[in-house]
Amino acid sequence: MESKETIQGFYLRNGKMERPDPPAGSGVGHFNVFSRDSCSLVTPYSRRDYYKISLIIGKGKLHYADKWIYVDRPALLFSNPVVPYSWDAENEDQTGWFCLFTDQFLQNGTRLGNLLDSQLFKIGGTPVFFIDETQQKIVSDLFIKMMNEIQTEYVHKYDMLRACLHLLIHETMKMQPAENFQPYQNASHRVASLFMELLERQFPIDSPEAFLKLKTPNDYSRSLSIHVNSLNRSVKEMTGKTTSQQITSRIIQEANALLKHTDWNISEIAYGLGFEEPAYFTNFFKKQTGLAPNAVRTTVV
């Protein structure tokens, strides 16, 4: 939705992609806040590593999973790193704010549970909340507070930003979500496109700790809030391959890249790709390619 959200979350060091260190004083995780004044009219949300809260002031269509909703009045949008969406603005009169943050930043060592299980960010939930004039004033004041605070040199400013973020979430939890999402007419094409986008979002694997979260057709169907049979039918119809075949193909592609271009051992690659045991990965790779993982690695010149 906003052009600034495409800022890369990683940088290159010695030929490897690494996540930048958190800002000094931020505690655990990452946080930033921006204005929507210069947002693009048609932009997909492409960050796979951040949660996002947006105050949308402006008209347009929000495309979410295999549905869409017309936003014609101020609204809050809560998006998680898993489900893709895009914003199609009706005109250039777009204002508001948005913030990007990680689960680690919000929790900061506390045990609040997984954000994906929360009322606002859960997969399959409704991410849009239309707000009235009073609620808009409360939310706007919080975003303005965060915009101002992040520019200060106060040593505990990230604690204040975290407090504002918690308050924003609690204020929203008192509201009722929007329920007027509409289905797409060309459902098969939309579902297949969403699946392929969501599949690609799981990669690249940047570290052994950044393991695959979606590994099976059921994982993807739950993320997209559709029945697994509908997912399988749509993917097969549009790509000629089953959902499992597409997932397998992409994992093998990533496995080859990791074997050829990293110094990770086989166990690290296996865990990064979501295998519980290195032997499972070795058997899987050999079945799909006819080669043992080490054989691929030793052929590199």
HELIX and SHEET records of a PDB file:
HELIX    1   1 SER A    3  THR A    6  5                                   4    
HELIX    2   2 ASP A  103  GLN A  107  1                                   5    
HELIX    3   3 LEU A  115  ASP A  117  5                                   3    
HELIX    4   4 GLU A  133  GLU A  149  1                                  17    
HELIX    5   5 LYS A  157  MET A  173  1                                  17    
HELIX    6   6 ALA A  187  ARG A  201  1                                  15    
HELIX    7   7 PRO A  217  SER A  223  1                                   7    
HELIX    8   8 VAL A  228  THR A  239  1                                  12    
HELIX    9   9 THR A  243  HIS A  261  1                                  19    
HELIX   10  10 ILE A  266  GLY A  272  1                                   7    
HELIX   11  11 PRO A  278  THR A  289  1                                  12    
HELIX   12  12 PRO A  293  THR A  298  1                                   6    
SHEET    1   A 2 TYR A  11  ARG A  13  0                                        
SHEET    2   A 2 LYS A  16  GLU A  18 -1                                        
SHEET    1   B 5 PHE A  31  SER A  35  0                                        
SHEET    2   B 5 THR A  95  PHE A 101 -1                                        
SHEET    3   B 5 TYR A  51  ILE A  57 -1                                        
SHEET    4   B 5 ALA A  75  SER A  79 -1                                        
SHEET    5   B 5 VAL A 128  PHE A 130 -1                                        
SHEET    1   C 5 VAL A  42  PRO A  44  0                                        
SHEET    2   C 5 TYR A  85  ALA A  89 -1                                        
SHEET    3   C 5 GLY A  60  TYR A  64 -1                                        
SHEET    4   C 5 LYS A  67  VAL A  71 -1                                        
SHEET    5   C 5 GLN A 182  PRO A 183 -1                                        
END                                                                             
